[in-house]
Amino acid sequence: MTPVSDPEASSQHLLIRHKYHVLIGTYLAITSFLFYRIYRQPFSPAIKSEQYETIFKGTTLAAVVGGVAMSSRGRAKYRQHREGNYPSKAQGHDSETK
């Protein structure tokens, strides 16, 4: 019997495999779109430069947070934090006193 390929499973595998490429592409598209909107506004260059800086900081922060959330290490740290599995402070003191 030949295995039937599931198109949904293969598309999910492709998305997982290229998740950072998708993140970078989305970041560039959103940042470019917002920069173009600022470029078209009839404000002074000083105001525009402030807006460019704000847009750049905001989209970069969102991309970094998204990247950390997508990474396995980021998910593990979040899961550990939510479940309350913190390293015991007593363990740290025991190793210092030895």
N, C-alpha and C positions, 0 to 999 in steps of 0.2 A: 504494500500500500504506500503510495507516495504522499508525503506531507503536503497539506494545502497551505499555501502561504497566506497569512492574514495581512491584508494591506494596512490595517490600523496598527498592528504590532510592528510592522516594518517602518511605518512612518514615525511611530514613537521612538523606535530604536535610532532612526536617522536624526530625530530632534535631540535625543539624549547625546548622541555622538557629536553633534555640531551646536550644542547649546551656547557655547561661548562665542561662536561665530555669529549666531543669531543675536546675542546680547550686544556685541560690538556693532553690528549692522543697525540694530534698533537705536542704539545710542547715537551713532553718526547721523541717522535719518532725523531723529527728533531734534538733535542739536542744530543740524543744518537748517531745518525748517524754522526753528525759533530764531536763529541768527538772521535768516532771510526776512522774517517779519520785522525784526528790529531795524534791519537795513532799510526797509521801505518806509519807516516812520519819519515824519518831518521834524524830528527833535534835533537839538544841538549835539555836536560830537561828544561833549562831556556827559550828557545824559545817556547817549547811546553806549558809550564805553562802560558806564555803570551797569546798564542792562545786559551787555555782552558778558560782563564778569559774573553777574548774578545767574544768568542762564547757564554759563559754563560750570559754575560751582554746583548748581542744582542738578543738572543732568549727570555730571560726573559722580556726585554723591549717590544718586539713584542707581547708576550703573555699578558702582562699587558694592553697594548694599545688595543689589540683585546678584552680582557675581559671588559674593560670600554666601548668600542664601542658596544658590544653586550648587555650591561646592559641597562635597561630602563632609569635609572638616567643619564647615560652618553649620551644617545641619546637625552634626553630632554635638557640637558645643551648645547649640540652641536646645536640643533635646535634653542634654545633661542639665542645663539650667532650668528647664521647665519641670523636670522630674525631681529636682532638688538633690541630685547626686553630686554634691560639691565635695572636693577633697577635704578631708578632715584637717582642721588647723592643728589638732593634737599630733597628727602624724608629722607635720612640719617641725613642731617643737621637739618631738622625740628624736628626730634625726639630727637636730642641732645640738642636743645635749649629749649625744653619744660620742 
